[in-house]
Amino acid sequence: MMKKLFSLFAGVFLSTAVFANETPDALVQRVTDEVLDIVRKDKDIQSGNTQKAIELVDKKVLPYFNFQHMTALALGKEWKKASPQQQTQLTAEFKTLLVRTYSNALTSYKNQKIVYKPFKMADGESDVLVRTEIQQPGAKPVQLDYSLEKLDGNWKVYDVVVAGISLVTNYRDQFAQEVRANGIDGLIASIAAKNKSLEGNLAKTEKK
C-alpha cells in the first residue's frame, strides 16, 4: 500500500522548465499540478498505457531527482564498498526501476486531491522537507513528504517519505540482504532482472 502511494505521487513531481529562483515548495506545487493536469487529460495514460506514461516520466522527472544520492542512501554503508563502475551501474538500474514504477503508478491516478502544507525555509538553507497530503475519497489522508537538496543552484529530490516510511530506507533492507548473499554484482544483476521482467510485462500488455 505504501509503495503504491509513493509510486503514484512521487512520479508526479515533474517538469522540464527551470525556475532559477523558485522555492522548493513552489516547485513541488507547480510541477505536481502541471503533470497531474496532463494525466487527467490523457485518456491513453488513464486507460493503462504504461509506455506513454514512461515517455512522460523520462521527459519530465529526470532533471528533478538525484538518483545517485537516492541509490547511495538505499545502499547504505555498502555504497562506499562499491567501485565507481559498480556505483554507476547501480544508479542506472535503480533509476530505471523507479522510472518504471512511477510510470505504472501514473496509470492508476484517480483524481486524488493534493494538499500543500505550510513551508518555511531559512536563508541559505540547502536541505529541506516539503510536506504534502494526499486526500482520497473514503480513506484517511496520507502524508507525503519530499526531501530536497540544492545542487548547483537547482533543487532536486533525494528521498520521498509516505506516511512516515522513507523510500530509500524501505529499499535498504532488501538491498542489504542481496549484497550479503551475492555481493554488489549480485545486487546489480537482481535489479537488472527486475527491470527486464517489468519490460517484458509491458511488452505483453502492449500486444493485447
C-alpha positions as CSV (number, residue, x, y, z in Angstrom):
1,M,0.0,0.0,0.0
2,M,2.7,2.4,1.0
3,K,4.8,1.6,-2.1
4,K,1.8,2.1,-4.3
5,L,1.0,5.5,-2.8
6,F,4.7,6.5,-3.0
7,S,4.9,5.5,-6.6
8,L,1.7,7.3,-7.6
9,F,2.6,10.6,-6.2
10,A,6.4,10.7,-6.3
11,G,6.1,10.2,-10.0
12,V,4.1,13.4,-10.5
13,F,6.9,15.6,-9.2
14,L,7.9,16.5,-12.7
15,S,8.9,19.4,-15.0
16,T,11.3,20.4,-17.8
17,A,11.3,24.2,-17.2
18,V,13.9,25.6,-14.8
19,F,12.9,28.4,-12.5
20,A,16.2,29.6,-11.0
21,N,14.7,31.5,-8.0
22,E,11.8,29.2,-7.4
23,T,11.4,28.0,-3.8
24,P,11.3,24.2,-3.3
25,D,7.7,24.3,-2.1
26,A,6.6,26.3,-5.1
27,L,8.4,23.9,-7.3
28,V,6.7,20.9,-5.8
29,Q,3.2,22.5,-6.2
30,R,3.8,23.8,-9.7
31,V,5.2,20.7,-11.2
32,T,2.7,18.4,-9.4
33,D,-0.2,20.4,-10.6
34,E,1.2,20.5,-14.1
35,V,1.8,16.8,-14.5
36,L,-1.5,15.7,-12.9
37,D,-3.3,18.0,-15.3
38,I,-1.6,16.2,-18.2
39,V,-2.6,12.8,-16.8
40,R,-6.2,13.9,-16.2
41,K,-6.4,14.9,-19.9
42,D,-4.6,11.9,-21.3
43,K,-7.0,9.1,-22.0
44,D,-4.2,6.7,-23.0
45,I,-2.4,7.0,-19.7
46,Q,-5.7,6.7,-17.8
47,S,-6.6,3.6,-19.7
48,G,-3.3,1.9,-18.7
49,N,-0.8,2.9,-21.5
50,T,2.3,2.4,-19.4
51,Q,4.6,3.1,-22.4
52,K,3.2,6.6,-22.8
53,A,3.5,7.1,-19.0
54,I,7.2,6.1,-19.3
55,E,7.7,8.6,-22.0
56,L,6.1,11.3,-19.8
57,V,8.4,10.3,-16.8
58,D,11.5,10.1,-19.0
59,K,10.8,13.5,-20.4
60,K,9.8,15.3,-17.1
61,V,11.1,13.5,-14.0
62,L,14.8,13.0,-14.5
63,P,16.0,16.6,-14.1
64,Y,14.4,16.8,-10.6
65,F,15.7,13.7,-8.9
66,N,19.2,13.0,-7.7
67,F,19.3,9.3,-8.4
68,Q,22.9,8.8,-7.3
69,H,22.2,10.2,-3.9
70,M,19.0,8.1,-3.7
71,T,20.9,5.0,-4.6
72,A,23.7,5.7,-2.1
73,L,21.1,6.2,0.7
74,A,19.3,3.0,-0.3
75,L,22.5,1.0,-0.3
76,G,23.7,2.4,3.0
77,K,27.2,1.6,4.2
78,E,27.6,-0.8,1.3
79,W,27.8,2.1,-1.2
80,K,31.3,3.0,-0.2
81,K,32.4,-0.6,-0.8
82,A,31.2,-0.5,-4.4
83,S,33.7,0.5,-7.1
84,P,33.0,3.6,-9.2
85,Q,31.8,1.4,-12.1
86,Q,29.5,-0.6,-9.7
87,Q,28.1,2.7,-8.3
88,T,27.3,3.9,-11.9
89,Q,25.7,0.6,-12.8
90,L,23.6,0.5,-9.6
91,T,22.4,4.1,-10.1
92,A,21.4,3.4,-13.7
93,E,19.5,0.2,-12.8
94,F,17.8,1.8,-9.7
95,K,16.8,4.8,-11.8
96,T,15.2,2.5,-14.4
97,L,13.4,0.6,-11.7
98,L,12.0,3.8,-10.2
99,V,11.0,5.3,-13.5
100,R,9.1,2.2,-14.5
101,T,7.4,2.1,-11.0
102,Y,6.4,5.8,-11.4
103,S,5.1,5.2,-14.9
104,N,3.0,2.3,-13.9
105,A,1.6,4.2,-10.9
106,L,0.6,7.2,-13.1
107,T,-1.8,5.0,-15.0
108,S,-3.7,4.3,-11.7
109,Y,-4.3,8.0,-10.9
110,K,-7.9,8.6,-10.0
111,N,-8.2,12.3,-9.2
112,Q,-6.9,12.2,-5.6
113,K,-6.5,15.7,-4.1
114,I,-3.1,17.1,-3.2
115,V,-3.0,19.5,-0.2
116,Y,0.2,21.5,0.2
117,K,1.3,22.2,3.8
118,P,2.8,25.5,5.1
119,F,6.5,25.7,4.4
120,K,9.3,27.8,5.9
121,M,13.0,27.9,4.9
122,A,15.8,29.8,6.4
123,D,18.1,32.0,4.3
124,G,20.8,29.9,2.7
125,E,19.2,26.6,3.6
126,S,20.1,23.8,1.1
127,D,18.4,20.8,2.5
128,V,14.6,21.0,3.1
129,L,11.4,19.0,3.6
130,V,8.3,19.9,1.6
131,R,5.2,18.3,3.1
132,T,2.0,17.5,1.3
133,E,-1.1,15.4,2.0
134,I,-3.0,13.1,-0.3
135,Q,-6.7,13.1,0.2
136,Q,-8.7,10.1,-1.1
137,P,-12.5,9.6,-1.1
138,G,-13.4,7.1,1.6
139,A,-9.9,6.8,3.0
140,K,-7.7,8.6,5.6
141,P,-5.4,11.3,4.3
142,V,-1.8,10.1,3.6
143,Q,1.2,12.3,4.4
144,L,3.7,12.6,1.5
145,D,6.9,14.4,2.2
146,Y,9.7,15.3,-0.3
147,S,13.3,15.7,0.9
148,L,15.1,18.1,-1.5
149,E,18.7,19.4,-1.7
150,K,20.1,22.3,-3.6
151,L,22.8,21.4,-6.1
152,D,24.4,23.9,-8.5
153,G,21.5,26.2,-7.9
154,N,18.8,23.7,-8.6
155,W,16.5,21.8,-6.2
156,K,16.5,18.0,-6.5
157,V,14.6,15.3,-4.7
158,Y,16.7,12.7,-2.9
159,D,14.0,10.9,-0.8
160,V,10.3,10.6,-0.6
161,V,8.5,9.7,2.7
162,V,5.0,8.2,2.6
163,A,3.1,8.1,5.9
164,G,6.4,8.2,7.7
165,I,8.1,5.5,5.6
166,S,11.2,6.6,3.6
167,L,11.6,5.3,0.1
168,V,15.4,4.8,0.5
169,T,15.2,3.0,3.8
170,N,12.4,0.9,2.5
171,Y,14.7,-0.5,-0.1
172,R,17.7,-0.6,2.2
173,D,16.9,-3.9,3.9
174,Q,16.2,-5.6,0.6
175,F,19.4,-4.3,-0.9
176,A,21.5,-5.3,2.1
177,Q,20.1,-8.8,2.1
178,E,21.0,-9.2,-1.6
179,V,24.5,-7.8,-1.0
180,R,25.1,-10.2,1.9
181,A,24.0,-13.1,-0.2
182,N,25.5,-12.3,-3.6
183,G,27.7,-9.2,-3.3
184,I,27.4,-5.8,-5.1
185,D,27.4,-7.5,-8.6
186,G,24.6,-9.8,-7.4
187,L,22.5,-6.7,-6.4
188,I,23.1,-5.1,-9.8
189,A,22.0,-8.4,-11.5
190,S,19.0,-8.6,-9.3
191,I,17.7,-5.1,-10.1
192,A,18.5,-5.6,-13.8
193,A,16.5,-8.8,-13.8
194,K,13.6,-7.0,-12.2
195,N,13.8,-4.3,-14.8
196,K,13.9,-6.8,-17.6
197,S,10.8,-8.6,-16.1
198,L,8.9,-5.3,-15.9
199,E,9.9,-4.6,-19.6
200,G,8.6,-8.0,-20.6
201,N,5.3,-7.5,-18.8
202,L,4.9,-4.1,-20.6
203,A,5.6,-5.8,-24.0
204,K,2.9,-8.4,-23.3
205,T,0.4,-5.7,-22.2
206,E,1.0,-3.8,-25.4
207,K,0.4,-6.8,-27.6
208,K,-3.1,-7.4,-26.1
